[in-house]
């Protein structure tokens, strides 16, 4: 498969061929909110109108070459006969197949304008005060994602390449993963991923992250977005990750930074060989002869900073009156989401602001702002880019912003200036631009003035390197790189199947002798920030009492907790075996007190050396604390800021490994804890002891949720027991439960 590590410019056709080669090894299914064609009325008939955009430009040739499919909503109102709709879509498909996602009648608008564009969009662009959330909008979002899942499932053989695009479909990867473990699922986010502090405000944040984690590859425009995503995983779900991957649900999920490109040959070619573009350009040059032109092209969206730009040009022309009749700003504002109130208000605000500025400053021969609230053709756009001395690209926040790249592509001589917001993703790869903070309007005005006065040599020295980079990293190279990464994503490891409650119940009922071993925290009770908060519920106490009252059952709870905690919480339950400090301490029903397993008395001199080390980390991390047990020491950091706590835990583990090298104690990294204990003290020893005491049993069960339970699973697996891991991390247990609430059902089933 071709790769593009060589920095020389890769021809677009070469990149297309490489991407097709990647896709041909499997069927490629592209999934986006909208198809690249839209169904529209023409008179009394429906037609398929092609839509422009970088994604359609990139995916079209690849899908044609691979026989792939594009799945999306076609834009109809639900009244069109499905067979007729498919016929119309096929008529505009240009060599590959479109498949319509069947959204419920009346739900399409709620799916698009609800949670996606009134909750996710404003928050991910750092406008939390514009965020609007309702339960109904979330239900529509879930319903829409499941509709897309059904559409993909109908055409997928379970082993395809599935490439999902953007924030409308963040639940879709996991929805598809529940149906197949063999398909390679990729997800690309085209908008910013916000900082973890901002993301934490998102209603249903856990569901969104878990939805994305169904993918094998998750890619972003910039390293900053990737780091925000990793921080959110840690802060919200407690999932640690590497810079390029993470382990989840028995799979390695790859993380990548792949800024999207444009098709520079297509747009630039209009200037060299497009007669319509040449005509537009000639007319524009005649109309604006002797004036310097600034171009701004945006969707009519509050994230684009258009009102800020209008205030800035008013300031510029007020403070520098010599610029009047010498500069013109051409603002193209393409209408967007006009059914949402914030967008209607923005439209009214701009109409009023532009009218005021032009009314105040215009002359009979000059209008400072040419405001086009409409889309323009690619030919007109290329002419405007070619004409403009300055591209004014200053969104308040933007995932990438392709206008910056398009402007560079339309300046073959390099004689132009790009003024670019530092909050646009494109700023990460276009450092030669004049970068500005769009909120600092004085600074933007000064930068525009500098751009107007910049000499040709500096203009070319800045723009030509950006143009070469835009040409080299075109949209076809971007698509090829994504597909290469997706193809290379590893096959999922064998993961334990979900626990079958019916089969387990049958085995339990058949047995005349049973051994049941439960972990405590994260299994019988939820994990809490403070260990003292995890008292057993009344329902759990009743269920354990009923289980132990059955003479056929030997029931045990084994935990890392102290013996005195277990005494207080569970010690009153008759016939219940208890293991504390990972089974080192044992309480046997009918016998007084506790004793060490097998009568061992470990050497604890290491505690005096380790205690001040842990205290140092408590001092460094407010919210952390030390728990001292009889045979171990634990540093808890659940209440520490997630990234900082994780970083300190890794530092502490490395330090302890060295300090404990000449002892029999070892550090263990658990769920938001670092524990130091004797290396031979583990739950596997406890399980062996209980199996020996319990006698020959026809049914044995062990359930736990973290690394400390793996020794127990290993010993019980040898005995042919049912072993169950709670959660998504890798485990040697034979079965899995995604969440501990399943334990409540399991106990209730046993007691029927």
Secondary structure, DSSP 4 states (H G I P E B T S, - for coil): -----S-SPPPHHHHHHHHHHHHHTS-EEEEEEE-SEEEEEETTEEEEEE---HHHHHHHHHHHHHT-EEEEE----S-S-HHHHHHHHHHT-TTSEEEE--PPTTTHHHHIIIIIIIIIHHHHTT-GGG----HHHHHHHHHHHHHHHHHHHHH--SSSEEEEESGGGTTHHHHHHTT-SSSEEEEE--SPPPPHHHHTTSTTHHHHHHHHTT-SEEEESSHHHHHHHHHHIIIII-----SSEEEETTEEEEEEE------HHHHHHHHHH-HHHHHHHHHHHHHTTTSEEEEEEEES-GGG-HHHHHHHHHHHHHH-GGGTTTEEEEEEEE---TTSHHHHHHHHHHHHHHHHHHHHH-BTTB-SEEEE-S---HHHHHHHHHH-SEEEE--SSBS--SHHHHHHHT-TT---EEEEETTBGGGGT-TTSEEE-TT-HHHHHHHHHHHHH--HHHHHHHHHHHHHHHHHT-HHHHHHHHHHHHHHSPPPPP-PEEP-HHHHHHHHHH-SSEEEEE-SBTTTB---SSGGG-PPPHHHHHHHHHHHHSTTEEEEEE-SS-HHHHHHHHTTSTTEEEEEGGGTEEE-TTS-S-EEGGG-----THHHHHHHHHHHHHHHSTT-EEEE-SSEEEEE-TTS-HHHHHHHHHHHHHHHHHHTTTSSEEEEEETTEEEEEETT--HHHHHHHHHHHH-S-SEEEEEE-SGGGHHHHHHHHHTT-EEEEESSS----SEEESSTHHHHHHHHHHT-
